[in-house]
């Protein structure tokens, strides 16, 4: 059953879109929710047997919260004038790249390596040091930077069984494993960069530092949204900058320009624009607006055609001192360092390329293949 919730007269278009972004993670028992661009109604596809009352109440609460929020639109930094082509059919792509991202085969595996090779070589030309971090991260680390209370919709905690004989014996016979499990001190890492800050905790840096690492990131996605480019578990290459404000901004701009050059060399179409983090609570919306007004975050968005849609494949973030301060990463004068982070969703680059050019690599444009096959030199 599809139920409609009117927002016209109560919310403007941006507020309605903001409400939708929160509603996605605020109710369960639905198969879809979307915004009708013509009427500005929120349409919710409710699964059979799901009570409507809690959904009604949630939408009403979100409308009341969003109506008091002032939102500004994105500003364009770069835009491709070309029309996006699309050769890859979803049924063919999914033979190489499982719809839920759980399996990659053949060309999808090769593209993952090629793209990461390009990013590593690129980062090293900026003086980046290589790092490797685990898939899990201490909950205490995420709490230190207030990630969990700010983005609770994203977190996957890790459970464990106590190392006690009596408890482990129960596991063999129990049909309710949840009753026997407890939360561990770890979560699945939602981003790579937090490991960098944890590594540098309570340290002093007397010169700029650039780190790069590729990691597996996990974010709790609404089940009905999973598929293609939107995954619960994905591969991210991040480049993290530490230095003064001028160094961060200069390096970030260089990465943005070089990312756009790579984007165009691969024949992709889309735009680079200001953006904000997906703050879940309306009370945090001021932080997002500060990001937008201060050009603190840019996203590179690919237009992958009618079937695949448009989605972000990279972000470029100026964190000011917001993360170095809680982790005690200081400069020679004992002041919190500034930092920045460039994040590249490798799976999304792969999916976009398959959507553009199809699954027969031999038929891809020679210039695109030459770019992907460009070798890197380790330092």
C-alpha positions in Angstrom: 0.0 0.0 0.0 1.3 3.4 -0.9 0.4 6.2 1.5 0.8 9.9 0.7 1.8 12.6 3.1 1.3 16.2 2.1 4.1 18.7 2.8 3.1 21.6 0.5 2.4 24.7 2.5 4.4 23.4 5.4 7.8 22.7 3.9 9.6 24.2 0.9 11.2 21.8 -1.7 14.6 21.6 0.1 13.0 21.0 3.5 10.8 18.2 2.0 13.9 16.6 0.4 15.7 16.9 3.8 12.7 15.2 5.5 12.9 12.4 3.0 16.6 11.8 3.7 15.8 11.3 7.4 12.6 9.3 6.9 14.5 6.7 5.0 16.3 5.8 8.2 13.4 6.5 10.6 10.9 3.8 9.8 11.0 0.1 9.1 8.4 -2.1 7.5 8.4 -0.2 4.2 9.5 -1.0 0.6 10.2 2.5 -0.6 9.7 6.2 0.2 10.1 9.0 -2.3 9.2 12.6 -3.0 6.6 13.4 -5.7 8.4 16.3 -7.4 5.1 17.7 -8.8 2.9 17.7 -5.6 5.8 17.6 -3.0 4.0 14.8 -1.3 6.0 12.1 0.5 5.0 8.7 -0.8 5.6 5.7 1.4 5.2 2.1 0.2 4.1 0.3 3.4 4.6 -3.5 3.5 1.6 -5.7 4.4 1.1 -6.1 8.1 3.0 -2.9 9.0 1.1 -0.6 11.4 0.5 2.8 9.9 0.2 4.7 13.1 4.0 4.8 14.0 4.8 5.9 10.4 2.1 8.6 10.5 3.6 9.8 13.8 7.2 9.8 12.5 6.3 11.8 9.4 4.4 14.3 11.5 7.3 14.7 13.9 9.8 15.1 11.0 7.6 17.8 9.4 7.5 19.7 12.6 11.3 19.6 12.9 12.1 20.4 9.3 9.7 23.4 9.0 12.0 25.3 11.3 15.2 24.5 9.4 16.7 26.9 6.9 18.5 25.2 4.0 20.6 26.5 1.2 21.3 24.8 -2.1 24.5 23.5 -3.5 26.9 25.6 -5.5 28.5 24.2 -8.7 32.3 23.9 -8.9 32.7 21.9 -12.1 30.1 20.5 -14.5 30.4 18.4 -17.6 28.5 19.6 -20.6 28.4 16.2 -22.3 25.4 14.0 -22.2 26.0 10.7 -20.3 25.9 7.6 -22.4 25.0 4.2 -21.1 26.0 0.9 -22.7 25.9 -1.4 -19.7 22.7 -3.3 -19.2 21.9 -4.0 -15.5 21.5 -7.8 -16.2 24.9 -7.9 -17.8 26.6 -5.8 -15.2 25.3 -8.0 -12.4 27.1 -11.0 -13.8 30.3 -9.2 -12.9 29.1 -7.0 -10.0 26.4 -8.6 -7.9 23.5 -6.2 -7.3 24.1 -6.3 -3.5 27.9 -5.9 -4.0 28.7 -9.2 -2.3 30.5 -10.6 -5.3 32.7 -9.1 -8.0 33.9 -11.2 -10.9 36.4 -10.8 -13.7 36.4 -7.3 -15.1 34.9 -5.8 -11.9 37.8 -7.2 -9.9 40.3 -5.8 -12.4 38.7 -2.4 -12.4 38.8 -2.3 -8.6 42.6 -2.9 -8.7 43.1 -0.4 -11.6 41.3 2.4 -10.0 43.0 1.9 -6.6 46.4 1.7 -8.4 45.6 5.1 -10.0 44.6 6.6 -6.6 47.7 5.3 -4.8 50.1 6.6 -7.4 48.3 9.9 -7.4 48.4 10.1 -3.5 52.1 9.3 -3.5 52.8 12.1 -5.9 51.4 14.3 -3.1 53.8 12.8 -0.7 51.3 10.4 1.0 52.6 7.6 3.3 50.9 4.3 2.9 48.8 2.8 5.7 46.6 -0.2 6.3 44.0 -0.5 9.0 41.5 -3.1 10.3 37.9 -3.4 9.3 36.9 -2.9 13.0 37.4 0.3 15.0 37.0 0.8 18.8 33.7 2.3 19.7 35.7 4.6 22.0 37.4 6.1 18.9 34.0 6.9 17.3 32.7 8.3 20.5 35.7 10.6 20.8 34.7 12.4 17.6 31.0 12.1 18.3 30.3 10.1 15.2 27.8 7.8 16.8 25.4 10.4 18.3 25.7 12.5 15.1 25.2 9.6 12.5 23.5 6.8 14.5 21.8 5.6 11.3 25.1 4.4 9.9 26.5 2.3 12.7 27.1 -1.5 12.7 28.2 -2.7 16.1 30.0 -6.0 16.6 28.6 -8.6 18.9 30.4 -11.5 20.7 29.8 -14.4 23.0 31.5 -14.1 26.4 34.5 -16.4 26.9 32.8 -18.4 29.7 32.3 -22.2 29.4 28.7 -22.1 30.6 27.8 -19.4 28.1 29.5 -21.1 25.2 27.8 -24.4 26.0 24.4 -22.7 25.7 25.3 -21.5 22.1 25.3 -25.1 20.8 21.6 -25.6 21.8 20.1 -22.1 21.8 17.7 -20.9 19.1 18.0 -17.3 20.4 21.6 -16.3 19.9 20.7 -12.7 20.5 19.9 -13.5 24.1 23.4 -14.9 24.6 25.4 -12.3 22.7 26.8 -9.0 24.1 28.2 -5.9 22.4 31.9 -5.9 21.9 34.1 -2.8 22.3 34.2 -2.6 18.5 32.1 -1.4 15.6 32.6 -1.9 11.8 34.5 1.1 10.6 32.1 3.6 8.8 35.1 5.4 7.3 38.9 5.0 7.0 40.0 8.4 8.2 39.2 7.8 11.9 41.9 5.2 12.1 44.4 7.9 11.0 43.4 10.2 13.8 43.5 7.4 16.3 47.0 6.5 15.2 48.2 10.1 15.7 46.4 10.6 19.0 48.3 12.9 21.5 51.1 13.6 19.1 52.8 16.7 17.8 53.5 17.2 14.1 56.2 19.7 13.2 55.5 19.6 9.4 52.5 18.6 7.2 51.7 14.9 6.9 49.7 13.1 4.2 48.4 9.5 4.8 46.5 7.2 2.4 44.7 3.9 3.1 42.2 1.7 1.5 39.7 0.1 3.8 36.4 -1.8 4.0 33.7 0.5 5.3 30.3 -0.5 6.6 27.2 1.6 7.0 23.7 0.5 8.0 21.7 1.1 4.8 17.9 0.8 4.6 17.4 -2.7 3.2 15.1 -1.6 0.4 17.7 0.8 -0.9 20.5 -1.7 -1.3 21.8 -2.5 -4.7 24.1 -1.4 -7.5 26.1 1.6 -6.1 24.4 1.7 -2.7 26.0 -1.0 -0.4 26.2 -1.9 3.3 29.9 -2.8 2.8 32.1 -1.0 0.4 35.8 -0.2 -0.5 37.1 3.3 0.2 40.4 4.8 -0.6 41.0 7.9 1.5 43.8 10.5 1.6 44.0 12.4 4.9 45.9 15.7 5.2 47.4 17.2 8.3 48.9 20.7 8.3 47.9 24.4 8.7 44.8 25.9 7.1 46.6 27.1 4.0 48.2 23.6 3.4 44.8 21.8 3.7 43.0 24.1 1.4 45.8 24.2 -1.3 46.1 20.4 -1.3 42.4 19.9 -1.3 42.0 22.2 -4.3 44.8 20.3 -6.1 43.0 17.0 -5.4 39.7 18.3 -6.6 41.2 19.5 -9.9 43.1 16.3 -10.5 40.0 14.3 -9.6 38.0 16.2 -12.2 40.8 15.6 -14.8 40.6 11.8 -14.0 36.8 11.9 -14.2 36.9 13.4 -17.7 39.8 11.2 -18.8 37.6 8.2 -18.0 34.8 9.8 -20.1 32.4 10.2 -17.2 29.8 13.0 -17.1 28.5 14.8 -14.0 29.3 17.6 -11.6 31.3 18.7 -8.6 29.4 20.8 -6.1 29.2 21.9 -2.5 27.6 19.4 -0.1 27.0 18.6 3.5 27.3 15.5 5.6 24.1 13.5 6.2 23.3 14.7 9.7 20.4 12.6 11.0 18.9 15.0 13.5 17.3 18.3 12.4 18.9 19.9 15.4 22.3 19.3 13.7 21.3 21.0 10.5 23.2 24.1 11.3 26.4 22.2 11.0 25.4 21.2 7.5 24.7 24.7 6.6 28.1 25.8 7.9 29.7 23.2 5.7 27.8 24.6 2.7 28.4 28.2 3.4 32.1 27.7 4.1 32.7 25.3 1.1 33.9 22.8 3.6 32.7 19.8 1.6 32.5 19.1 -2.1 31.2 16.0 -3.8 31.9 14.6 -7.2 28.7 13.2 -8.7 28.5 11.0 -11.7 25.5 10.8 -14.0 25.5 7.2 -15.0 22.3 7.2 -17.1 18.7 6.5 -16.7 19.1 3.0 -15.3 21.9 3.7 -12.9 21.0 7.3 -11.9 23.3 9.9 -10.4 25.4 9.3 -7.3 28.5 10.6 -5.4 31.8 8.8 -6.1 34.2 11.1 -4.2 34.2 13.8 -1.5 36.7 16.5 -0.6 36.5 17.7 3.0 38.1 20.5 5.0 37.7 19.4 8.6 39.3 22.5 10.1 40.4 21.5 13.6 37.2 19.5 14.4 38.9 16.1 14.5 42.5 16.9 15.5 41.2 18.7 18.6 39.5 15.8 20.3 42.3 13.4 19.3 45.0 15.8 20.5 46.9 16.0 17.2 48.9 19.2 17.7 51.4 21.3 15.8 54.8 22.4 17.2 53.1 25.3 19.1 50.7 22.9 20.8 47.7 24.1 18.7 45.3 21.6 17.1 46.3 20.8 13.6 43.9 21.4 10.7 43.0 18.4 8.6 41.3 17.4 5.4 40.1 14.2 3.8 39.5 13.0 0.3 37.4 9.9 0.0 36.9 7.8 -3.1 34.2 5.1 -3.3 36.0 2.5 -5.4 33.0 0.3 -5.9 31.0 3.3 -7.2 33.7 4.2 -9.7 33.6 0.5 -10.9 29.8 0.5 -11.2 29.7 3.8 -13.0 32.3 2.6 -15.6 30.4 -0.7 -16.2 27.2 1.3 -16.6 28.9 3.6 -19.1 30.8 1.1 -21.2 29.3 -2.3 -20.6 31.0 -5.6 -19.7 33.1 -6.1 -22.9 36.4 -4.3 -22.0 37.8 -4.8 -25.5 35.1 -2.4 -26.8 35.8 0.4 -24.4 37.3 3.6 -25.8 41.1 3.3 -26.1 41.7 6.5 -24.1 39.7 5.2 -21.2 41.6 1.9 -21.2 44.9 3.7 -21.5 44.0 5.8 -18.4 43.0 2.7 -16.4 46.2 0.8 -17.4 48.5 3.6 -16.5 51.2 2.2 -14.2 52.1 3.6 -10.8 55.6 3.9 -9.3 55.9 3.2 -5.6 58.2 5.4 -3.5 
